[in-house]
Amino acid sequence: GSQAPRRPHRAVSLSILPRDRQGGLRPCPGNREKRKGPGRGAREGGTRQGPALRVLTGFLKACGLLGGLYLFICSLDILSSAFQLLGSKVTGDIFKDNVVLSNPVAGLVIGVLVTVLVQSSSTSSSIVVMLTVRASVPIIMGVNVGTSITSTLVSMAQSGDRDEFRRAFGGSAVHGIFNWLTALVLLPLESAAAPLERLSALILGAANLQPGGHAPDILKVLTQPLTHLIVQLDADVLMGSATGNATNRSLIKRWCGTREQTVRRRHLFAGTALADLAVGLILLAASLLVLCSCLVLIVKLLNSTLRGRVAQAVRTVINADFPRPFGWLSGYLAMLVGAGLTFVLQSSSVFTAAIVPLIGVGVISLERAYPLFLGSNTGTTTTALLAALASPSDMLLSAVQVALIHFFFNLAGILLWYLVPFLRLPIPLAKHFGNLTASYRWVAVAYLLLCFLLLPLAAFGLSLAGGAVLAAVGAPPVVLLLLFALVTVLQRHRPAWLPRRLRSWAWLPLWLRSLEPWDLLVRRCCPCKACSPPQAVAKEAHCYENPQVLASQQL
């Protein structure tokens, strides 16, 4: 039972360590940089060049970020002008038929399509003012849905890295899912009881309106010096073509004035003989190219700047919560920040599009981006409310009531999908979409086409045939989708409540319960690298959460 005697500790002989020519100890190769003494380069100012070079590099990166962000915002403005040139005549044809506008579902779809075509919620809201308040409510809901397409398009620029694309697409999808869920819940309620219309009319009757208010125009003051050199659109012709009072005049501002006093519109297409459609296609291609280039530049600069402990510090500050028991106030503070910045910028699309790259590189979490998006939705309605106060006196009441309906719609969405933490359904749904796009990139394209083009066009076509046809064709797929979602939730949380056969989807064909057959079909039709299955490679994004990993890789 006695223990063996413990061996004495053997000291390491210094003779086995490498020595230099003078007999001194030589540092290990891995620590050569760390053990370097003040040699000749240090004595000549080498220690001073290190901090100076870092400061210069940081300054150049900051200038690159600001320049890329400025060009990114300008490209969004040009993209909006391109869509207006391409879609203004289509919107005029849509708004001509008052019978179609009386259908709430058609109104919702029209709002989505018009905002997707025009790429400007303020322009869509200005068109809606020309309609009756009852007909404008569904269109306002569709306008809210259509604005989320911009952030989704921006997320596509980060598809080069699967981890970044998963986060960026999930962050953009949470905005669209929130708008869709809010519209699908409030549209039947508004059609049955009109609570938003009644509440806005009640507040409008108690208020003493003074027309003439104007919203700040800070963003346009910054971007117009560059965008007005490229193209300028005539707002009067645009409004006339969008409301159905179309003329043969071009939307592009050209030469104007008399022989005695001629005013020249100084922009690239002022004297062109091209049609509006051709100019719109040119601007669309150019703006998308600049937009993607700026996004790639911004993401690369963010990745090189926000590394290691710097990234960890920024993530901690942005995603920090108040101490208990006031942690729930953090999300509402983020809403106020999003609303304030959107009010200053006068564009929710610019704000949400700028947030998406930060979500992609891992700086802002999805849980923190969600209240920022909700605040941005509310902030753009306050800007529209001030813009409505500047309307002519004959349209003042209807314009302000439509702006109030838009505000209450977003406020009701916050009460539905944020006030109670259990009901924050857009967050897990967006994460699910992000995971799907990480495995199957074509899901992002399918999401864009289905949610913002194909399904709205199908619903609009069915609405032209009448409400009975729309209900007969559209109700069964909606009911099946809701049943599928309910059974899936019960399978995960309460499988004992279901019959034995419904406790899994194994009895369904593979193409109904898995995306693998569809992925195989897409890869056969499109054998590109972007559609290939993910590979098990190390992701640099993990270094943001583990700065010590990045530090060990840099040694």
Secondary structure, 3 states (H helix, E strand, C coil): CCCCCCCCCCCCCHHHCCECCCCCECCCHHHCCCCCCCCHHHHHHHHHHHHHHHHHHHHHHHHHHHHHHHHHHHHHHHHHHHHHHHHHHHHHHHHHCHHHHCCHHHHHHHHHHHHHHHCCHHHHHHHHCCCCHHHHHHHHHHHHHHCCHHHHHHHHHHCCCHHHHHHHHHHHHHHHHHHHHHHHHHHHHHHHHCHHHHHHHHHHHHCCCCCCCCCCCHHHHHHHHHHHHHCCECHHHHHHHHCCCCCCCCCECCCEECCCCEECCCCCCCCCCCCHHHHHHHHHHHHHHHHHHHHHHHHHHHHHHCCHHHHHHHHHHHCCCCCCCCCCHHHHHHHHHHHHHHHHHCCHHHHHHHHHHHHHCCCCCHHHHHHHHHHHHHHHHHHHHHHHHCCCHHHHHHHHHHHHHHHHHHHHHHHHHCCCHHHCCHHHHHHHHHHHHHHCCHHHHHHHHHHHHHHHHHHHHHHHCCHHHHHHHHHHHHHHHHHHHHHHHHHHHCHHHCCHHHHCCCCCCHHHHCCHHHHHHHHHHCCCHHHCCCCCCCCCCHHHHCHHHHHHHHC
